[in-house]
Amino acid sequence: MSDQNTASPPDELFDILNEDGSMTGNVKRRADVHRDGDWHRAFHLWIAGKSDEGASEVLFQRRSVRKDTWPRRLDVAVGGHFRAGETIHDVIREIDEEVGIAPRLDELVYVGMRRTESLNPAWQDREIQDVYVLILDAEWPRFAPNADEIESLLRVDAEQLLRLCRGEVTRVNGLVADVIADRQIGEWHRTTIGLDDFVPTKDGYLARGTMAAMRALSGDSNVTLDRVEAAKDDV
């Protein structure tokens, strides 16, 4: 099995959806879904906490070079697919599989559904994503990332990230922890990132997700992606 197969199993089965999210009743292989551009269901989890100084921070993962879509780009803390027949109760397994923590479903804040298309000469990815936020009430945990999925983890000050999204700055500082072995990370150290480090979007998702995470972290119990102001730029 190739390295890419380990990160993105081509024979994994997905339910095929209509564009409105309804089930077609068809099931296809992951590789065929990404070849044909079929709509399918995905899970996104934003993770937010506080820095040692009390500032709001958001966690991202840098996708492994082995991933079949957007390798080595920064993405939400946890992202995965619903396998055929799975429900949200099943797919939260992705949290432990990717970053090595296992919160309960009732600890996650649902912030909405997102429909997104990423088109590339080598693949077409059309996802309907269920988007959640996990708030860390205590110190940041010792994550145990899956080296097949993740190259490094990144913590970014949320206010600074919004400045980046609005084009007020071109680079921001963050804390990065490299995956040094499967389920092991190094120490957090400083780095800088720009918008071109992230998986590109056209719906202001980076800013909208960051604002939703900040509001959930502040105690707002009625947060949705649709109720936050989108960024000026397509990020």
N, C-alpha and C positions, 0 to 999 in steps of 0.2 A: 504493500500500500504506500502511495506517495505521501510526502509531507502534507500536501494540499488536501488529499483525501482524509487525512487524520483530522484536520481542522474543519473541513467542509465535506462530510461524507456524501458522495454523489448519489448513492442509492437510498438515502433517507427519504421517506415518503411524506408528501404534503397533501393536504386537502386543497383542491382548487376552488377559488371563490369567483363570484361575479364582482364587477367593479363596485357594487353597492355593499359588498361584504357578505352577501348571501351565499350559501353553499351550492355548488354545481352538482355535487354528488360524485365528482371525478377525483381520482387520486393519481399523482404523478411523482416520479423521482425528482429529487432536488436538482440534479444536473439538467433534467429536461425542463423543469419549471424555469430555471434561470436562462436556459437557451431560448425558450419560447415566450418568455415574458408574461407568464400567467400570474394572476393575482393570488396571493396566499397570505396566511396570517402570521404575524410576528409579535414579539414581546419586547418592550423597551423598559428598562429600569434606570431612572436617575437616582443617584445617591448623593445626599447633601449632609454636611455637618459643620462644625465650628473649628476654626483654627485655634492654636494656643492663645492667640490674642483676642479671640471672640468674633472674628470675621466669618461671614458665611462663605463656605467653600463647596465646590461641586467636583465630583470625581468622574474622570473619564478613563477609558482604556485605549491603548494604542493597539490596533488590531495586528495580529500576527502576519508575517509575510506569507504564511501558508493559506490565508483566507482567500476564498474564491471571488469575493467582492471587496473592493476598497482596502487592499492590504496596506498595512503600516499607517493608516489614517487614524486619527483620534475619533472616538465614537462614544456614545453614552456608556455608562459604567457596565451595564449588562444588556446584551441584545441577542435574541435567539428566535428560532422558529417554533411554531406549534407543529408537532408531528401529526400525521393523520390520526384523527380521532381524539386528540388531546383537548383538554379544557385548561383554563387558567390554573386550576389546582394542580395540574400535571406540569405545566410549562415553567412554573417558578423553580423547578429543578435547575434551570439554567443559571440561577444566581449562585448556587453552590458549585455547579460545574465550571463556571467561568471565574469567579473571584473568591470562592472558598468560604462564604458565609451563608447561613441558612435561616433567614427570617421567615416568620409565618406570613401567610397571605394577609391576615388581618392587620399586620404591621405596615403594609404598603398602602399608599394613598393613590387612588385611581384619578388621573387627571385628564383622560380622554382618549379618543381614537384618532389616529392619523393615517391618512392615505398618501403614499409617496411612491414616486417612480424614479429609478436610477437607471439610465441607459448608457451602455458602453458597447464598443464594437464587439467585445467578447462575450457580453452577457446583458440580459435585461431583467432588472429586479423590480417587481411591482408588489409592494407590501401594504397590508392593512394592519397597523400596529396598535396594540393595546399598550398605553403608556402609563407608567406608575412612578411614584417617588418613594424612596425609603429615607427616612430621617434618622440620623444617628444622634441619639440623645446624650451619649457619653463620648469618650475619646474615640478616635478613629481605630477600628479594629486592625489586627494583624491579618491582612488579606493573604489568601493562598491561591494565587491565580493559576489557571491552566495554561501551561507554556505552549500548547498547541493552538490556543485561541488568542493569547494576549502576549504582547512584547513588553509592555510596561503599563503602570498606572500613573495617573496624573491628577493632582489636586490643584484647583485654580480658584482664586478669590472671585466670587460671583460678581461683585460690582465691577472689578477690572475686566472680567469677561464681557460684561454688557458694554463697556466702553469700547472693547475690541469690535464687538458686533456693530456698534453704531459708527465705526470708522473714526473714532476720536484718537485712537492709537493704532499702531500697526503690529506691535508685539506686546505681550504681557508675561509676567513672571509666573511660575508655578513650581510645585514640588513634584518631582518624579521619583518613582521607585521601579527599578528595572527588574524584570523576571530573570533571576539568575539560575534557576533550575525549576523543574516542574513543582508547583505548589510552594515555591520559595521566592521571596523578593529581597532586594537589597535595601539599604537605608534610603530614606527620603533625602533628595538633594535638589538644589535649585536648577531650573531650566527656564528657557523662554520659548514661547510658541506664538504662531500667527494663525490667521484664518485658514491659510492653505494647508495647515496640519490636520484639519478636520475633514470628515466625510462631507462633501458639499451637498447643500440643499437649496431649494428655491422657495421655501415657505417660512423663513425666519425661525426655523425650528431650534437652532442653537440658542437664540435669545429667548424664545418663548418657553423652552424647557428650563432654561436657567432661572427665569423669573418665576415659573411655577414652583421650582424647587425652593427658591428663596421664600416664597409666600408660605409654602408648607412648613418650612423650617421655622418661620416666625409664628406658627400656630394657626394659620388660616385653614379652616376645615372645609372650605368650599372653593378649592382651587381647580381650575380647568385650563387646558391649553388655549381654549377659545376666549377666555376672559383676560388674557394677558396681551399687552400691546406687542405687535410684531416689530422686528428690527427694520431699520431703513434699508439694509442691504440684504441680498439673497444669501443668507448663511444658515 
